[in-house]
Amino acid sequence: MHPPRYRTLSCAADDQGVVTIALSRPDARNAIDAQMRSDLAHAFHHAAEYGRAILLTGAGDSFCAGQDMGEGRNLRELDLGRTLREEYTPLLKEMRDVPLPVVAAVNGDAAGAGMHLALHCDVVFAAESALFMEAAGQLGLIPDVGGSWWLPRLVGPARAMGMALFSEPIRAETAESWGLIWRAVPDAELLSRAHARAAQLANGPREGFVAMRHAMREAMESTLGAQLETEARMQAELGRSRDFKEAVLALGENRAPEFEGR
């Protein structure tokens, strides 16, 4: 089976188990409009039918310029709350619940909602030339699409507030040093390195990776006691998995494990 065709995305699966989803509105710097929100939600919902890991990137020179402000030309009819509740929230839920590890390859500038979209991925690689910018302060708005939740947790309240108030672009290497992303890599190596890591995850113990996604995210809202119970519950389940047993056997036999994803 092959992924469907989308109006605002390119979507392809390869023999390494990686589903590559590329934002594809290059003339608009891959800004997010209603069609892209719908396409992304559909692509994430069905990704597990075509592969075992997701690589999210952008077409052209930009990753994503954020919300398409052309949707707000008629300001009297603009309802940002409705857009967030009815279109962005379902998309972010699909990204959170997809039973696959998700790697972002930020190939160019990521602003506002575009940056927040990347932060919803499990691991973020970025080209060294990429810039990250919180654009809300320029518009008299607040960070949305999860931005006000992610930024203080990733970079701390002081840096998060500075990013939000001043809307100053942050270079990829700075984003890495602040803990906003995982790695800044040379532009020419971005896609190959991000894809290699996505392929590594695609061929790893998928049940464990999915549980890890949930455990790490629960931890950011949980007490220590509750998280210890979450760990015990998840480890009990994973300890019965074939992948765990295969990993232990492979370790004892000094060979690479052959995971089945169960």
N, C-alpha and C positions, 0 to 999 in steps of 0.2 A: 504493500500500500504506500501511496505517496501523499504528503500533506496537500490540502486544497490550495487553490490560488486565491490570493487576497488582493483587494484594491490598493491597500496602503502598506502592505508587507510583502517581503519575499520569504518563503518558508521552504526549507529543504531538509531531508534526512539523509544521512550517509551510512556506509557499512560499518562505521565505528560506533554507531548508536547515538550520534549527536544530531539533534534537531536544531538547525540554525534558523533563528527568526531575526530578520533584518528590517528595521523601520525603513520604509521606502517612500518618502515624500521629499526627495532631495531638493526640489525647487523651493520647498518651504522649510529647508533645514530640518526636515523630519519632525516638524511641529505636530503636536497631537490634536487631531480633530475628532469629531464624533465617530466617523467611520473607522479611524485607527483604534479608538478605544474598543469598539465592537470587534474589530478584526483581532486585536491582541487578546481579548477575553476568549474568543473562540479558539485561537491558536494555542493558548496555554491550556485550555480545557481539554483539548484533544491531543496534546503533544505526546502523551504516554502511549498513544496508539502507534506512533511512528518511531520512537526512540527511547533511550534510557537516560538522557541528559539534554539540557537546553543551553544553547549559546545565543544570547541576545546582543545584537549590535545594530549599527546604523549604516545605511547606504550613503555613499558620497563622502563629503568632508566633515559632516556633523553627525554627532550621535543623536541629539534631540534638542531643539530649541525651546522645548516646553510647550505649554498650552498654545494652540493656534489662536492668536488674538483676533484673527479675521472672523471667528465665530461670534465676537462681541460687537460687530459693527452697529447693530441696533441695540444700543445700551438700555433702552427702556424695556426691552423684552429679555435682556440677559438675566439669567438666574443661576449664579455660580453655585449656590447651595444645591439646587436640583441636579446640576451637572455632576457635582461631587458625589452626592448620595446615589443617584440613579445610574451613573456611567463609570466614574472612577472607582467607587467602592466595589462594585462587582468585579471589575478588572483586577484590582489589587487582591481580592479574595481568591480569584483564580490563580494568581501568581503565588499566593501563600499556600494554597491547598494542592497545587500540582504535585503529584507523587514522584518528582524527579528533582535532582540537584540542578540549580540554575546559575550559570556563569554569565556575567556581563563583560563585553569587550567594548569599552567606551572609546570609539575611534576618533572622536572630535569633541567639540564643545557640548556640554550638558548643562542646561539651564533650567531652573524652576522645576516644573513637573517632570522634565526630562531627566534631571539629576535624581529626583526622588524615585523615578521608575527604576533607575539603575540600583539605587540603594535597597530596593525591595528584592533584588537578586541575592543569592547566597554568597557569591564571591565576585568582586569587581576588579577587573584589569582595566587599565587605561593607557592610551598612547601618551608618551611624554609631552606631546604638543597639546593635549586636551586641556580644556579649562572647565572648572566647575563653578557655577554661580547660582546663588539664591536670589532670584529676581523679584520676589514679592515686595521688597522695600521700595522699589522704584515705582510701584503701581498703587501704593497705599493699601496693600493687602497683607495677609500673613502667609507663611509657608503652608501649603496644603498638599494633597496627594500623599499624606503621611510625612511630609517634610518636618513639621513641627514635632513629630514623635521621634523620627530617626536622628535628626541632627544633634540634639543635646545628648543622646545616648552614645553616639559615635565619636563626637569631637569634644563633648563637654559643653556646659551652658555658656561659658564665656565666648568661646569661638563660634558656637551656634548663633548667639545673639549678634556678634559682629558680622557674620556672614549675612544674617537676615536684615540687619539695619542698613549696612553699607552697600550690599550687593556688589562687592568687589570680587572679580574672578580669582579663583584659587587654582594654581597650577597643579598638574597631576602629581608631581613629586611632593608638593606640599600636602596634597590630599592624602597621599600615602603616609607621610610622616605624622599627620594628625590622626590617622586611623579611620579616615572617611572611606578609603578603599583598601584593597589588598595589595596591589602592585601597580606601579607605573613602569612601563616597559618601552623600549625604543619603538617608534611608530612602525617601522618595517617588520617588526617581530610580533606585533600585537595579536593579529588574528591567528597566526600559527601557534603562538604560546597559549592563548586562551582556548583554542580548539583542542590542543593537546591535553590541557587540563580537564576540559569537558569530556574528552574521550576517556581519560583516566577514570573520571567519576562514573561514566556510562558503563564501564567494565568492572566497577567495584561492587561492594556489597550494598545494593540499592536500598534494601529495607533499613539497613543501619543508617544510611545517609538521610533517608526520609525521616526516621526517628530523630536523628541529630538536628535536622532543621526545626522540628517542633520543640525539642528540648531547649535549644538555644534561645528560641524566641519566647517560649514560656518563661525562661529564666529572667528575662528583662522586666517581667511584671509580677514575679513570684517572690515569696519569702524563701529564706533558706530551707526552712522545714518542709514547705510544700515542694520545693525543688528536689530535695533529697528523696521524697516519696515518688516524684515523677521519675527520677533516675532509677530507683529500685523497680518500679513498674515496667519501665521500658527495657531495662537490662534483663529482667526476667523473661520478657517476650523474645528479645533478640538472642538471648542465650540458648533458646530452643531452635534457632534458625539454622538452616543448612549452611548458610554462608559462614556463620560463626564456627560451626564444626569443621568446615573445610579450611578456614583460616588456621585453626589450631593444628589440624593434621598437616597442613602445608608447612607450618612453622617447624613442627617436629621432624618433617621429612626434608627440610632445607630446600624447598621448591616454591615457585610462585603459585599462589592459590588460583583456583578456577571458580569464580563466583557465578552463581545462578540467579542472583537477585531475589532469593527467598530463604 
